[in-house]
Amino acid sequence: MTQAVVFGATGHIGSHIVRALLEAGHQVRCVYRNPQYLYLLKDLPVETVQCDLNSLEGVDSVLQGCDWVFQAAGFYPDFRADRETSIQQGVQSIRQFLQAVQQANPKRVVFTSSASTLPRISERQATEEDFMSWPPPKDHPVYASVKLAMEYEALEFFKKGLPLVITNPSVCIGEYDAHSFSGQAVLAFAQQKLPAVTQQCFNVVYTGDVGAGHVLAAEKG
């Protein structure tokens, strides 16, 4: 039986990762920051540990004895934040986290990124062979730029031997979403309640599938 630790376990994606791991028969240690959202893990046979990833205090003990590490609590930039400052914060956060993980020597690390880092290819679906170069154009959205910078930093650890896999979920809709921003946005669009719309497409995925996909990423790499 595999011992897994999920950072961001009370988040939308994290909650589904936890359930997918349990369904696959693994032991799960759930790491959370705000106890306000612990209700999302109610009655689940898991271990819960409070930890602040900003200070990384207690991370070493959280990682002890874990085979798989899931990072679903990555830095989330404010859309109105300064671009360069946000990029620096994102890179620093994932670097410090992966340095701590590296010391724990897990068998697999799964880092949740975003589909916003993938290039759009008109004639086919994008694959892991496609990637956006760094730095992106100056008019690239702050959120996508930060996530891309964090991916490049994570890949540096992969090159040094960390058994890391990056997942790139798109807009997630499903249960256990304490904030439900994505679901509300899609519903508002369907009900024609948005003040404005743009001519573009975006992909929506069921978060339960995202959770199952994370477990497959850990199993198969």
C-alpha positions, 0 to 999 in steps of 0.5 A: 500500500502506497503512502501519499501526501496531498498538499492542498487537500481541501482545495477543489482539485486536491479533494478529488485527488484524495478521493481518487487515492482512497478509491485506489486503496492508498493511504492518504495524508491530507495537508491543509492551510485553513481549517475552515475547509476541513468539512470537505474531507469529513468522514474520510479515512485520512490523516490531516495535518495543518501546514503553512507552505509560505514558511514551510514550517513542519513540511519535513515531518509531513513528508516523512515516510511518503512514497507519493507527493501531490502538490495541488496547493501551488502559488495562485497569482492575483490577476491584478498583481504585478507581473514580475513580482508574481513570477518571482513569488511563484518560482520561489515558492515552487523552488523552496517546496521542491527542495524540501521534497527532494530531501524526503526522496519520494518515489513520485512527485505530481505537480498540478499546473494548468492548461494555460501553459500549453500552446494552442495548436489548431490542427490537432490536440496539444501533447507533452511534446508541445510546450511554450517557450520562456519568456512568453510574450509581454501581453501574456496573461499574468496567471499563465505566465506565473504557471509557466515560470513555475513549470520551468522551475519544476523541470529543473528539479526533474533534470536533476533526478527528482521523479516529477510529473506535471499535470495540466488540468483546464477549467475544473467543474465538480463537487467539493469546490468551496469557491465554485468560481469556475462553475458559477462562471460557466453557469452565468455564461449559459444563462446569458448573465455575463456583462460581456463575452469574447470570441474564444473557446475554452475547455472544461473538465470534470474534476473527478477525472482530474483527480483520477488522472493525478493518480494515474500520473503517479502510477505511470509517470 
